[in-house]
Amino acid sequence: MTATGGEDPLSGLAPLLRVRPHLDDVCRFGGSWAAPHSPEPTRQAYFHIVTRGQAVLRRPEGDPLQIAAGDILLLPRGDAHTLHSAGPLPQARLPVAVQHRHDLRFKTTVGAEPDVELICGRLHFEAAPQNLIVTALPDLVVLSVGAQPLATRFEPLLVGIREELSDGRAGAVAVAENLASALFMMMLRAHFETAAPAEGLLRLLGQPVTARAVLAMVRDPVRDWTLDELAALSAASRASLVRAFRKAAGIAPLEFLTDLRLGLARHRLRAGTVPLEVLAAEVGYQSAAALSRAFLRKYGIRPGHVRQAEHAADPG
């Protein structure tokens, strides 16, 4: 899938993503174990790379997910979840010993031979419009590297990350994080290439007529875009651009811009304490009142209530 004029949509997004992984834990577990994760305080994405064995991912909503070696999991919004040994969630769990080495925690169950290995961390989307990209992703992205033809491309990166962290050589964490950066960019590309039925940003980026307009709005969501400007960028008439947007996403171009701005606002409300007046200006609204009205129409709740609910749910 390519955009008008030969521009690759994902390459256009790449400078906005600036994916930077931070490795936290190498977990080697056996027997009966569980590893709970609270909501990530700054709303960075959680990730887990399964390099050996089998486990279960359990989230507050949704069915438990069986995972196995070669699976890469990304939770783009840093949601709460638990990883645990195969089977039901264990009530009795083995203690875990923790060693620190090269800014990593090495966690090992005590009293059982490890049969599962996980590399865990957080993924930071560095650029300003990153939150708009995050809102376009589902709550959970899973890539199974063992499935061909993915194995040919992904397996060398997985092996390289695992070997660097196992060998403990100088600069191992830095090398592993650089490999992980490439890994997750490729993971997002693989998701994009198979996300034709997905709603919103990713599907619009796959359509030649809409891709350039979408990229322009994502790069500069604060700008007071007009339909004429977006149509000119897309080399299409106003009517053709509107039809293409409605066919791909069910909304008009300027409605999509509103959704992007409000998605950014919602993420910022959950992740920080920026004053509402400042936040309004940062996402393209003239005042806090204007943002509040638009937010209420979209989500049925005032921005301040979102922040209050977030703090109540995560008092720590």
C-alpha positions, -999 to 999 in steps of 0.1 A, spaced: 0 0 0 15 33 -10 3 69 -9 -1 93 -38 32 101 -55 49 70 -43 52 81 -6 51 52 18 26 61 45 45 43 73 78 60 63 59 93 65 49 84 100 83 71 111 98 105 121 67 111 142 69 78 160 106 79 171 102 47 190 126 44 220 124 11 240 136 9 276 144 -26 288 134 -32 324 134 -69 332 147 -103 320 124 -128 336 133 -165 339 104 -183 356 94 -218 364 67 -235 385 38 -215 396 43 -177 391 26 -144 383 39 -110 373 13 -82 378 17 -49 361 -1 -17 373 -11 10 348 21 26 335 23 60 353 33 80 323 12 60 299 42 46 280 35 14 262 43 -19 279 60 -46 259 69 -83 265 90 -105 243 86 -142 249 119 -159 241 113 -193 257 83 -214 269 47 -206 274 27 -182 296 -7 -165 299 -16 -128 295 -45 -117 316 -62 -82 314 -91 -68 334 -112 -70 302 -111 -97 277 -103 -134 278 -69 -148 289 -44 -150 260 -20 -180 257 14 -168 246 45 -187 236 81 -183 224 83 -160 195 54 -138 205 58 -101 209 32 -82 229 26 -45 229 1 -27 251 2 8 236 -16 26 264 3 11 293 -28 -7 307 -28 -30 337 -22 -66 331 -8 -98 346 15 -125 331 15 -159 347 23 -195 344 2 -217 321 -33 -226 333 -55 -206 357 -42 -176 376 -22 -193 404 -31 -184 440 1 -199 455 32 -185 438 69 -191 441 91 -163 455 112 -144 429 148 -135 434 160 -102 418 195 -93 407 205 -60 391 230 -59 362 236 -32 336 205 -13 346 184 -44 342 165 -65 367 171 -102 363 141 -120 380 142 -158 387 117 -180 405 131 -197 436 126 -234 439 118 -243 403 138 -247 372 130 -219 347 111 -230 317 99 -195 306 119 -165 296 105 -130 290 122 -97 281 100 -69 294 101 -31 292 84 1 281 82 17 247 83 55 245 68 73 214 90 105 215 75 130 190 48 155 199 20 139 178 27 104 192 -4 102 212 -25 105 180 -6 74 167 -12 56 200 -50 62 198 -50 46 163 -36 13 178 -57 -13 195 -53 -20 233 -32 -50 225 -9 -58 195 4 -93 193 29 -105 167 38 -142 165 73 -143 150 72 -181 146 48 -177 117 64 -176 83 74 -154 66 78 -132 97 104 -155 113 130 -148 86 129 -111 93 122 -110 131 140 -140 145 176 -125 140 166 -95 160 151 -116 188 181 -138 189 204 -107 189 185 -91 218 185 -123 238 222 -130 233 232 -95 242 213 -96 275 226 -131 282 263 -124 275 265 -93 297 292 -77 275 300 -40 277 272 -19 261 249 -49 259 218 -30 270 224 -2 245 229 -27 217 198 -46 228 177 -15 229 188 -4 195 178 -39 181 145 -36 200 139 -2 184 141 -18 149 120 -47 161 91 -25 172 92 -3 141 90 -35 120 62 -48 143 42 -16 137 48 -19 100 36 -56 101 5 -44 120 -1 -16 95 2 -39 65 -24 -63 79 -48 -37 94 -70 -31 63 -102 -37 83 -90 -14 111 -107 19 118 -92 54 118 -57 65 111 -41 32 98 -68 25 73 -68 61 60 -30 59 56 -35 29 33 -56 49 8 -38 70 -18 -63 99 -18 -64 103 20 -28 95 30 -13 129 24 -41 148 41 -39 125 71 -1 129 74 -4 167 72 -30 168 100 -9 144 122 22 164 117 4 197 126 -28 190 144 -30 226 158 -31 243 124 -65 256 113 -68 233 82 -93 240 55 -109 215 32 -94 233 3 -59 230 17 -63 193 24 -77 186 -11 -48 204 -27 -23 184 -8 -41 152 -18 -43 162 -55 -80 157 -54 -112 177 -55 -130 186 -22 -158 162 -31 -134 133 -39 -115 138 -7 -146 138 14 -159 107 -4 -126 89 2 -126 97 39 -162 86 44 -155 54 26 -124 46 46 -134 59 80 -170 69 79 -162 106 87 -153 137 68 -117 151 68 -123 179 93 -143 155 115 -112 133 115 -91 163 125 -114 169 155 -111 132 165 -73 134 163 -72 165 185 -96 151 211 -76 118 211 -45 138 219 -63 157 246 -76 125 262 -42 109 263 -26 140 278 -53 142 305 -46 107 315 -8 111 314 -2 145 331 -14 175 349 -10 203 323 -36 231 329 -67 227 307 -61 262 291 -26 251 280 -38 217 268 -66 234 248 -40 255 229 -17 225 224 -44 205 206 -58 234 185 -87 248 205 -91 286 213 -101 280 249 -106 255 276 -143 259 273 -142 251 236 -122 220 243 -145 210 271 -176 213 249 -161 193 221 -148 167 245 -183 163 261 -199 158 226 -173 132 217 -169 112 249 -199 122 270 -177 134 299 -159 166 308 -121 167 306 -118 174 343 -138 143 351 -114 121 330 -84 134 351 -103 128 384 -112 93 374 -77 85 363 -62 97 396 -89 78 416 -81 46 397 -43 50 403 -38 66 437 -1 56 439 
